[in-house]
Amino acid sequence: MTRTVLAVVCLLAVVGVSDARAQTGTQWYVSPGGSSSDPGTKDRPMSLTKALSSSSPAKPGDTIWLRGGVYAGSYVSSLEGTASAPIRVRQYPGERAILDANNSAARNAGMALLIQGAYTWFMDFEVTHTGGKVDSGEPNSPSGIVFSNSRGIKLINLVIHDLPGQGIGFWASSIDSEAYGCLFYYNGINSRDHGIYAQNTSGTKRIVENFVFANAGYGLHLYASGTNLLNNFHIEGNTVFNNGAVREPSAKLSQVVFGGTNGSNNTFVGNYTYSAPTYSQGENTNFGYGSSLSNSRFDNNVFALGSFAVVVNGTTPVSFSGNRVVGSTYPSSLTSTYSGSSYYGSKPSGTTWAYVRPNRYVEGRANITVYNWSSASQVSVNLSNVLAAGDTYEIRDVQNFFGSPVASGTYSGGTVVIPMTSRTTAVPAGRSRIPEHTPAEFGAFVVLRTSGGGDTVGGDTGSGGSGGSNDSGDSSSGNTGGGNTGGGAIADTTPPVVAVTAPASGSTVSGEILLRATATDNVGIASVQFRIDGAVAGYEERVAPYETNFNTASLSDGKHTVTATARDAAGNTTTSAPVTFTVSNSQSQQPAPSRVLIRLEAESGTVRSPMTKRSGGSASGQYVYTTRANSGSVSYQVDIPRAGTYVIWARVYAPNASRDSFEVSVDGQRDIYDVAENRWADRWQWTVVNGRNGGAPATLSPRTFQLTQGRHTIVFAGREANTYLDQIVITDDLTYIPE
């Protein structure tokens, strides 16, 4: 057995659950060779298609184990867990489960996995495209994972790489969902293929603790071309670097783009970006691109290098503090406008910034990001907030995650040494270009405990893990502070000090509010957990400022109390004095509701052949069309927030009378939609969905839809071949006309 294979075997032993008995609920098993007739036992595993379907035997609280092997196909998850008892779909310990999109089913569907349903956690496995020339001009499809109409979905510690399309399409129709601790790399073939492509309208979408690098397009592309689709993002602890590298060294691409349409209530905190000199032609991070982001804050991040290290344009942050900016800014007045951040006109040579972020779901796992500005051959990083003395561990370079560890050993407390030179990148699948590794001045790693700990995925409150705070030390020697810097030699018995600062005592609130606390400790704060009336509110916050958004709609009108519990690295805890506030969400006191405006990308639906996807032609992303008349469809499950009269707009391409119609059904009520009758054009255009009511095109009239609150099914079925559909807007504003 070669060294690389040995390394992968060791890796599989530690990235998943160490003891299947720790799981609650019924345990189900699937394998690449399982069938729909098998019961899903360990000896007779079922097929993945059956396990994920609406007829799956899995119930809330159950676990579906993916046995090792390659799952070739396109899969649809319709699983329905609950908020308190999610269904877990995860790789079996010590084995390697791979969802492979290198097949006709995935190409026709446009993805390896389509996620619908509710409260399902997908954990530990791999999503990829195992073969074929993905940089040879073929369509940039399939993508890895596409979110459709769903709620409470989590992607946890997945590895999503080498897809021809997006890593994930994290669309607005997925509410209150999260991508956590995943690796996204080598995805896409052109500048429109991003590691994470995300939109959000309602609920909170969390993108937390991921590594996103060397994709063909941007790393994080938070972008929409309509309105109200960039709301309520919580983006924290991600490391985003060298995107564009898999395509060409001169790609002028950003690591993060946040804009395209107006948005509000966004949080971008504790993230780390880097553009190596080879890939520095593009802007590193752009906030407010073509838009305005209101009530949004951008704190405690690192923006390093690029043509501009950070662009803040068309938006005024509520807060832009605690950031480290290496390179120029746009506008240049940013440095004086937001003086609470640190600005470096050139690389701060002689210093090292190391950030250690423990994994919420797996104890003994953490992300490490290092800015080694002196280009030293090695750096020392404190892991006392991740490991205990006597734990064995390994450290993996994310740029070659399945290769051999760059460091391993038995932890004796304090710091460990990580090499910063002689590192290699993984070889992309089916590509002619191998990206360069980042130079010694930057590194991104995952530390994994190989003995001494177990899995901590039992709850949804983030209570698992060994704790520990984000470490943002600054040291010329490479040693960084944070955690128990004494390596455990002296017992820490001093509890933290914590106080709730928002909401204000005695205040009256409604809608979504901010919970905020201050916390200090003689060594270091590991986490702060908020509780309202004794019930957990949000996640454990591990990075200052300690705050989280909370929607008071879940509370009754009247008085309530909020507390915050701070925990230090030694396990000492303190709960703050309670703060009393009043909730007033009665309808008479609320402003009139704003219009409903739901925008869908055409490719985000469930595509049935010969309906297919394609990129190009000035489409916003991909567009769909049928290759054969009266065949194929694309369907959408849409959650309508309130009952009313609605119209549907579509962005279409119809150059002549023989390429200008779909059949559109809403909850089974069908009619012919003549997309551009007497308006044919060799360009994209917006038209409102109309109907013939049994007549000829000359009698077509706009259609209105009486939609109740709740979920509805909309289907665009192929009628005339090569009529293109790019985007859809559903609105109760009957005067609305898309841009």
C-alpha positions, -999 to +999 in steps of 0.1 A: +000+000+000+014+034-010+019+062+014-009+083-002-034+054+002-023+049+038-029+086+044-064+084+029-073+054+050-061+072+082-080+103+071-113+083+067-108+070+102-110+104+118-132+127+097-164+107+104-181+094+134-158+073+156-186+053+172-219+046+154-235+038+188-234+075+196-262+081+171-299+082+181-328+069+162-328+041+137-297+034+117-302+028+079-275+017+055-271+023+018-244+011-007-236+017-044-249-018-051-280-016-029-315-019-044-349-004-037-361-038-026-335-042+001-345-033+037-316-010+044-299-031+071-262-033+075-262-067+058-287-057+031-282-020+024-308-002+002-301+021-028-293+057-022-322+067-044-346+049-021-330+062+010-334+098-001-368+096-016-402+106-002-408+069+004-376+065+024-381+046+057-359+072+075-378+093+100-369+123+121-339+115+142-327+086+121-293+083+104-286+070+069-251+056+066-233+057+032-211+027+029-179+032+010-178+033-028-188+054-058-225+064-062-228+072-099-260+090-107-281+121-099-300+120-066-329+139-052-334+142-015-370+146-003-363+137+033-383+154+060-367+157+094-376+182+121-358+211+137-353+191+169-347+157+152-330+161+118-322+132+096-285+127+091-271+113+058-234+106+063-204+086+054-198+054+073-167+056+096-135+045+080-149+043+045-150+067+016-183+075+000-183+095-032-212+109-051-199+110-087-215+133-113-196+118-142-226+101-158-255+109-182-281+111-154-262+139-136-255+157-169-292+156-178-303+167-144-275+193-141-263+182-107-251+153-085-276+160-057-308+181-056-319+189-021-356+194-013-374+185+019-365+197+054-341+194+083-316+170+068-279+171+075-255+158+049-222+150+065-186+139+058-188+125+023-174+136-011-191+151-042-171+152-074-168+144-111-143+116-116-134+119-152-136+137-185-120+168-198-138+195-178-118+224-192-122+214-228-153+236-236-180+212-227-211+227-210-204+237-174-228+212-160-234+193-138-229+211-106-223+194-073-253+202-050-283+223-058-307+236-032-344+237-042-375+243-020-363+232+014-358+243+050-333+236+077-308+218+054-271+215+065-240+205+046-214+196+072-177+188+065-183+177+029-156+178+002-170+192-030-145+194-059-137+190-096-173+196-108-178+211-143-204+236-128-209+253-094-198+237-062-232+244-048-262+264-059-274+278-026-307+293-039-332+316-021-359+288-021-339+270+006-347+287+039-327+287+072-300+264+057-262+261+063-230+252+046-205+244+074-169+231+075-168+220+038-140+222+012-149+236-022-122+235-048-115+230-086-151+235-095-162+250-128-148+257-163-155+295-167-159+327-147-196+320-140-188+288-121-183+296-084-174+276-053-206+288-036-233+307-055-259+319-031-291+340-028-315+345+001-348+362+007-363+350+040-349+331+070-311+331+077-286+315+054-254+305+071-221+300+053-196+292+081-161+277+085-156+266+049-125+265+027-133+279-008-103+281-032-091+275-067-125+274-083-130+287-119-151+316-109-155+334-076-151+317-043-183+332-027-207+348-052-236+363-032-254+378-061-288+384-075-302+406-103-336+414-087-345+428-054-347+414-018-325+384-026-295+392-005-310+393+029-300+377+062-267+361+053-245+351+082-210+345+068-183+336+093-150+319+096-146+311+059-111+310+043-114+320+006-083+323-016-069+320-051-101+315-069-097+315-107-065+294-103-079+262-118-087+281-150-058+304-157-032+324-138-043+357-152-080+354-143-092+388-129-115+373-103-125+382-068-125+359-038-158+373-026-185+393-045-215+405-025-240+425-045-259+428-077-291+437-060-301+454-027-300+435+005-301+439+042-293+424+076-261+407+065-232+397+087-197+390+074-174+384+103-141+366+110-134+356+074-100+353+058-092+360+022-060+359+002-049+365-034-015+352-042+007+374-064+001+351-093-036+357-091-037+393-078-052+410-109-087+409-096-104+427-066-101+405-035-135+413-020-163+435-032-191+446-010-221+464-026-213+455-062-241+472-082-262+474-051-268+487-016-264+465+015-283+481+044-280+472+081-250+450+073-217+447+091-183+435+081-160+430+111-128+411+122-119+399+087-086+397+069-086+411+033-052+404+018-038+415-015-054+417-050-058+448-072-079+461-043-079+442-010-114+453-003-140+474-022-169+490-003-190+506-030-226+517-030-232+506+006-226+520+040-218+493+066-233+496+100-199+485+112-165+479+095-142+474+124-115+450+136-105+441+100-069+437+088-066+450+052-034+443+034-032+463+001-052+492-013-089+500-007-117+514-028-125+541-021-092+552-007-111+572+019-121+539+035-091+540+057-103+573+073-140+566+072-136+533+092-106+539+114-115+510+136-097+486+112-060+481+106-047+490+071-013+479+057-002+495+025+022+466+020+028+432+035+035+435+072+068+416+070+081+399+102+047+391+115+025+360+116-013+359+120-027+325+128-064+317+133-076+285+148-114+278+147-127+246+163-153+226+144-188+228+159-198+192+150-166+171+154-146+173+186-108+176+180-112+191+145-104+227+136-096+250+107-063+268+107-055+298+085-020+313+086-006+345+072+032+340+074+043+374+063+080+367+069+078+336+046+094+315+074+098+278+065+076+268+095+052+284+120+041+275+155+003+274+162-014+270+196-039+242+195-049+241+232-085+251+223-087+220+201-066+192+216-059+179+250-025+166+261-020+130+250-043+133+219-028+121+187-034+143+157-026+151+121-027+183+102-037+184+065-031+210+039-065+218+023-047+222-011-040+185-010-065+173+015-064+136+006-026+136+004-003+128+033-005+150+064+020+178+066+024+172+104+013+146+129+021+135+164+010+133+200-001+166+215+018+178+246+001+211+250+009+246+237+020+250+201+027+227+173+049+233+142+034+234+107+057+235+077+050+263+052+073+252+023+077+222+000+039+218-002+021+204-032-014+208-046-038+180-055-040+171-092-073+182-107-095+156-124-095+158-162-078+191-165-047+202-183-039+229-158-025+222-122-028+253-100+002+265-081+003+261-044+002+293-024+036+306-014+050+303+021+033+335+032-001+318+033-015+284+044-048+268+051-051+235+071-074+212+089-063+196+122-079+162+130-077+143+163-069+107+154-074+094+190-089+106+222-122+120+211-155+112+196-183+128+175-205+156+189-233+159+165-262+151+188-276+186+191-284+216+169-271+241+194-234+239+186-227+224+221-204+198+207-166+202+203-139+210+227-145+247+226-119+273+222-119+308+208-108+321+174-071+328+177-060+359+160-026+364+175+001+386+160+037+375+167+070+379+149+081+345+161+050+327+147+037+317+181+001+329+185-020+335+216-055+325+226-067+294+244-048+281+274-013+293+265+002+275+294-004+242+277-024+230+307+005+232+332-014+255+355-051+249+362-074+278+352-102+282+378-111+318+371-146+321+355-154+345+327-172+378+331-203+383+308-231+408+304-259+411+278-258+445+261-286+441+235-315+442+236-316+470+261-333+463+295-369+474+294-370+479+256-399+470+234-389+450+203-405+433+172-394+413+143-358+403+140-335+417+168-298+415+176-287+396+208-253+409+219-230+403+249-196+413+261-174+386+276-139+387+291-116+361+307-081+359+322-071+334+295-096+334+267-133+331+259-142+298+242-179+306+235-210+326+244-244+310+242-276+331+244-308+318+260-343+334+259-366+323+288-341+295+294-342+281+259-312+281+236-313+310+211-289+306+181-255+290+180-226+292+204-208+323+193-170+317+194-157+349+179-161+385+193-183+404+189-206+379+205-239+384+189-266+367+168-298+376+151-331+363+166-366+364+151-391+373+179-419+360+158-413+327+177-422+344+210-455+355+224-462+392+229-452+403+264-422+402+286-392+378+281-357+375+295-324+369+277-292+356+293-257+348+279-235+320+292-197+324+286-173+295+287-136+297+288-110+273+274-108+254+307-145+249+309-153+275+335-187+291+329-206+322+340-242+331+332-251+368+329-277+386+348-310+384+329-322+413+308-360+418+305-375+431+272-410+432+258-421+417+225-448+435+205-455+417+172-493+423+171-505+429+136-520+463+145-485+476+155-467+463+124-463+482+091-482+470+061-465+440+046-442+447+017-447+430-017-438+394-022-411+390-048-397+356-053-370+351-079-359+317-092-330+308-114-344+285-141-317+258-135-326+256-098-357+235-105-360+197-111-351+192-147-366+162-166-350+151-199-351+162-227-353+195-209-317+204-203-294+232-191-269+253-208-247+283-201-239+313-221-259+337-243-260+364-217-280+343-193-278+352-156-263+317-149-276+288-168-308+286-188-331+256-196-348+245-228-362+214-244-344+197-272-376+180-284-410+195-289-437+186-264-412+168-241-393+175-209-400+198-180-386+218-152-405+220-119-403+242-088-417+239-053-424+274-041-433+286-006-458+315-008-456+336+024-491+350+023-523+344+003-531+367-026-533+373-063-500+366-080-485+370-115-454+352-129-428+368-150-402+349-170-369+360-187-371+342-221-354+340-254-377+335-284-364+346-318-393+335-339-429+321-339-416+285-340-396+289-307-419+308-284-440+287-261-440+266-230-469+248-212-471+262-177-490+246-149-495+259-114-507+232-089-518+212-119-538+239-137-523+240-172-523+265-200-501+275-229-477+304-223-468+322-256-437+338-244-432+365-270-462+366-293-456+394-318-425+404-296-400+379-310-364+391-307-329+378-309-323+388-272-335+380-237-367+397-226-391+396-197-427+387-204-456+379-180-469+343-181-502+343-201-527+318-212-549+310-242-578+297-222-584+271-249-581+296-277-555+305-303-525+327-296-545+357-308-568+354-278-540+350-252-544+370-220-522+375-189-528+350-162-533+357-125-530+330-098-549+329-066-523+313-043-528+304-007-501+306+019-478+275+017-461+254-009-471+253-045-459+235-076-450+254-108-440+234-139-427+248-172-432+219-197-415+218-231-437+227-260-417+242-288-381+231-289-353+256-283-374+282-264-351+293-236-360+301-200-335+319-178-352+333-147-387+334-131-402+360-108-434+354-087-450+385-072-482+398-057-473+433-070-495+434-101-478+466-113-443+452-111-422+450-142-387+433-140-357+453-149 
